[in-house]
């Protein structure tokens, strides 16, 4: 395959991944409104995806010995933490708003690099942070005293913080021959996340009867099991796998920028399928958040005078970076 063909295929896969991830909220919210606890929906999503990925985990079982800390951290933060906070948030605030708040993660990553790792950041990256924070202020309408549920906003910010752990852990996967296969990391992350969520969500107390009925989507009745199938197979398994493969054909930076479309896709789907409408200031604010994330992730480094942070991922693609661009979510 020629380089241009590979790049086109990678772009298509990255767009598919953004669409798959962006469709998780609109399928989960009707289940929550039908009577399932947000944590139970998270458990169903992660446990179902873990079962699907079991063959991949078995193939890469050596990772349990080689990278136990990475797998544990990935499972706790990138899978359990992101999903639990996000799904709990969308039970209280609109899907698009929750996802846009979660996209503060690139700004928080830069803050981690600048103030914890004490590394400089580019001006463009700093501008991206300012735009993202300013856009968030419009999204939550700070001038009206936080018109949205404050707890929902805090939960969405929790998802953003877990995303920071996701990026940091993904950047420490190792290089060269010792680098873990990203599909193996994803598989074990899902398994570990499912085990943790089993203890937290207590699925044996779930309203299992809900899955045998229907859920409402803006006046329409949809089988609950169909929504669950979408969440597990498309919004989790397909989303992760297409994201990982797209990075191999593009680069972590390009795939990360395309992933910003996830917020736009989620907002549009919530508008069309759930009837959730954002006000004009919120729409403008969401656009500014995406522009800020784009600038932060695609800025170019300064002249080499030491390591420079330019966004949530490093400049040169490495095997373990595939996991970072193959995200969640979570």
C-alpha positions in Angstrom: 0.0 0.0 0.0 1.4 3.4 -1.0 2.0 6.0 1.7 -0.9 8.2 0.5 -3.3 5.2 0.5 -2.1 4.2 4.0 -2.7 7.7 5.2 -6.2 7.9 3.7 -7.0 4.5 5.3 -5.7 5.7 8.6 -7.7 8.9 8.5 -10.9 6.9 7.8 -10.1 4.6 10.8 -9.5 7.6 13.0 -12.9 9.1 12.0 -14.6 5.8 12.6 -13.0 5.7 16.1 -14.2 9.2 16.9 -17.7 8.3 15.7 -17.7 5.1 17.8 -16.5 6.8 20.9 -18.9 9.7 20.4 -21.9 7.4 20.2 -21.4 5.9 23.6 -23.2 8.6 25.6 -26.4 8.7 23.4 -26.8 4.9 23.8 -26.0 4.9 27.5 -28.2 7.7 28.6 -31.5 6.0 27.6 -30.5 2.9 29.6 -29.8 5.1 32.6 -33.1 6.9 32.3 -34.8 3.5 31.9 -33.7 2.5 35.4 -30.1 1.3 35.3 -27.6 2.9 37.6 -24.8 4.7 35.7 -22.2 2.5 37.3 -24.1 -0.6 36.2 -24.1 0.7 32.6 -20.3 1.2 32.9 -19.9 -2.3 34.3 -21.9 -3.8 31.4 -19.9 -1.9 28.9 -16.4 -2.7 30.3 -17.3 -6.3 31.3 -18.8 -7.0 27.9 -15.8 -5.6 26.0 -13.4 -7.5 28.3 -15.1 -10.8 27.4 -14.8 -9.9 23.7 -11.1 -9.1 24.2 -10.2 -12.2 26.2 -8.5 -13.9 23.2 -6.3 -10.9 22.7 -5.4 -10.8 26.4 -4.5 -14.5 26.3 -2.2 -13.9 23.4 -0.4 -11.2 25.3 -0.5 -12.8 28.7 3.2 -12.2 29.2 2.3 -8.5 29.8 1.1 -9.5 33.3 4.7 -10.2 34.2 6.4 -7.6 32.1 4.2 -4.5 32.7 1.9 -5.2 35.8 2.0 -1.6 37.0 1.2 -0.2 33.6 -1.7 -2.6 33.2 -3.1 -1.9 36.7 -2.9 1.9 36.2 -4.4 1.7 32.8 -7.3 -0.4 34.1 -8.0 1.8 37.1 -7.7 5.2 35.4 -8.1 4.8 31.6 -10.9 2.3 31.8 -12.7 2.3 35.2 -12.1 5.9 36.2 -12.9 7.6 32.9 -16.0 5.5 32.2 -17.4 5.7 35.7 -17.0 9.4 35.9 -18.3 10.1 32.4 -21.4 7.9 32.6 -22.2 9.3 36.0 -21.9 12.8 34.6 -24.2 12.2 31.6 -26.9 11.0 34.0 -27.0 14.6 35.3 -25.9 16.9 32.5 -26.2 16.8 28.7 -23.9 14.3 26.8 -22.2 17.0 24.7 -21.4 19.1 27.8 -19.9 16.2 29.7 -17.7 15.3 26.7 -16.6 18.8 26.2 -15.6 19.2 29.8 -13.7 15.9 29.5 -11.7 17.5 26.7 -10.0 19.7 29.2 -7.7 16.7 29.6 -5.1 18.1 27.1 -4.9 21.3 29.1 -4.5 19.3 32.4 -1.8 17.2 30.7 0.1 20.4 29.9 -0.3 21.6 33.5 1.1 18.3 34.7 4.1 18.6 32.4 4.8 22.2 33.3 4.3 22.2 37.1 5.0 18.6 38.0 7.6 17.6 35.5 9.0 21.2 35.3 9.3 21.1 31.5 8.5 24.2 29.3 5.5 24.3 27.0 5.1 26.1 23.7 3.2 29.3 23.4 0.8 27.7 21.0 0.1 25.0 23.6 -0.5 27.6 26.3 -2.9 29.4 23.9 -4.8 26.2 23.4 -5.2 25.8 27.2 -6.5 29.4 27.5 -9.0 28.8 24.7 -10.1 25.5 26.2 -10.7 27.0 29.6 -12.5 30.1 28.2 -14.7 27.9 26.0 -15.5 25.7 29.0 -16.7 28.8 30.9 -19.2 29.4 28.1 -20.3 25.8 28.0 -21.2 25.8 31.7 -22.5 29.4 31.6 -20.6 30.6 34.6 -22.4 34.0 34.3 -25.6 32.3 35.4 -24.2 30.7 38.5 -23.4 27.3 36.9 -26.8 26.6 35.4 -25.9 22.9 35.0 -25.8 20.4 37.9 -22.6 21.1 39.8 -22.1 17.5 40.7 -22.4 16.5 37.1 -19.8 19.1 36.2 -17.4 17.8 38.9 -17.9 14.2 37.6 -17.1 15.3 34.1 -13.9 17.0 35.4 -13.1 13.8 37.2 -13.3 12.0 33.8 -10.8 14.6 32.5 -8.4 14.0 35.4 -8.6 10.3 34.7 -7.7 11.0 31.1 -4.6 12.7 32.3 -3.6 9.5 34.0 -4.4 7.7 30.8 -2.0 9.9 28.7 0.8 9.8 31.4 0.6 6.0 31.7 0.5 5.5 28.0 3.6 7.6 27.6 5.5 5.3 30.0 4.8 2.1 28.1 8.4 1.6 27.0 10.3 1.8 23.7 11.9 -0.6 21.4 11.7 -4.3 21.8 10.3 -4.0 25.3 7.3 -1.9 24.2 4.0 -3.6 25.1 1.6 -4.3 22.3 -1.2 -1.6 22.6 -3.9 -4.2 21.9 -2.7 -6.3 24.8 -2.7 -3.2 27.1 -6.2 -2.4 26.0 -7.4 -6.0 26.6 -5.9 -6.2 30.1 -7.0 -2.7 30.9 -10.6 -3.7 30.1 -10.3 -6.9 32.2 -8.8 -5.1 35.2 -11.3 -2.3 34.9 -14.1 -4.9 34.8 -12.8 -6.6 38.0 -12.5 -3.3 39.8 -16.0 -2.1 38.7 -17.5 -5.4 39.7 -16.5 -4.7 43.3 -17.7 -1.1 43.1 -20.8 -1.4 40.9 -22.2 -4.6 42.6 -23.9 -5.9 39.4 -25.8 -8.5 41.3 -28.0 -5.7 42.5 -28.7 -4.5 39.0 -32.2 -4.1 37.6 -31.6 -6.9 35.0 -35.2 -6.7 33.8 -34.4 -3.3 32.2 -32.3 -5.1 29.6 -35.3 -7.2 28.5 -37.4 -4.1 27.8 -37.1 -0.9 25.9 -35.6 2.5 26.5 -36.8 5.9 25.2 -34.8 8.0 22.8 -36.6 11.4 22.4 -40.0 9.7 22.2 -38.9 6.6 20.3 -38.7 3.2 21.8 -35.5 1.2 21.3 -34.7 -2.3 22.6 -32.4 -2.0 25.6 -30.3 -5.0 24.5 -29.6 -3.2 21.2 -28.3 -0.2 22.9 -26.1 -2.3 25.1 -24.8 -4.1 22.1 -23.8 -0.8 20.5 -22.1 0.3 23.7 -20.0 -2.9 24.0 -19.2 -3.8 20.4 -19.1 -0.4 18.7 -18.5 2.3 21.3 -15.8 0.2 23.1 -14.2 -2.6 21.2 -14.4 -1.1 17.7 -13.6 2.3 19.0 -10.4 1.2 20.7 -9.2 -1.1 17.9 -9.8 1.4 15.0 -8.2 4.1 17.1 -5.0 2.0 17.6 -4.7 1.0 14.0 -5.3 4.5 12.8 -2.3 5.7 14.8 -0.1 3.1 13.1 -1.1 4.5 9.7 -1.0 8.2 10.7 0.8 9.4 13.8 -0.2 9.9 17.5 -0.6 13.7 16.9 -2.8 13.5 13.8 -5.0 10.8 15.2 -5.3 12.8 18.4 -6.5 15.9 16.5 -9.0 13.8 14.6 -10.2 12.4 17.9 -11.3 15.9 18.9 -14.2 15.4 16.6 -15.6 12.9 19.1 -17.1 15.8 21.1 -18.7 17.3 18.0 -20.1 13.9 17.0 -21.5 13.3 20.5 -23.1 16.7 20.6 -24.7 16.2 17.2 -25.9 12.7 18.0 -27.4 13.9 21.3 -29.2 16.6 19.4 -30.6 14.3 16.7 -31.3 11.2 18.9 -32.0 12.6 22.4 -33.3 16.1 21.6 -30.6 17.8 23.7 -30.1 21.3 22.4 -27.3 23.7 23.4 -27.7 27.4 23.6 -25.8 29.7 21.3 -23.2 30.6 23.9 -22.7 26.9 24.7 -22.3 26.1 21.1 -19.7 28.8 20.6 -18.0 27.7 23.8 -17.8 24.1 22.7 -16.3 25.2 19.4 -13.7 27.2 21.3 -12.9 24.2 23.5 -12.2 22.1 20.4 -10.1 24.8 18.8 -8.1 25.0 21.9 -7.6 21.3 22.1 -6.6 21.3 18.4 -3.9 24.0 18.9 -2.6 22.3 22.1 -2.2 18.9 20.4 -0.8 20.1 17.0 1.5 22.9 18.1 5.2 22.6 16.9 8.1 22.5 19.3 10.5 25.3 19.9 14.2 25.1 19.0 15.8 22.3 20.9 16.8 23.7 24.3 15.5 20.8 26.3 12.4 18.7 26.3 9.3 20.6 25.3 5.7 19.7 25.9 3.3 20.4 23.1 0.2 18.5 24.0 -0.9 15.2 25.4 1.4 13.1 23.2 5.0 13.1 22.2 6.2 14.3 18.8 7.6 11.1 17.4 5.4 8.0 17.1 6.4 5.1 19.3 4.7 1.7 19.7 3.2 2.5 23.1 1.8 5.8 21.9 -0.8 3.9 20.0 -2.7 3.4 23.2 -2.9 7.1 24.0 -4.5 7.9 20.6 -6.7 4.8 20.7 -8.8 6.2 23.6 -11.7 6.7 25.8 -13.2 7.8 27.9 -13.3 6.8 28.0 
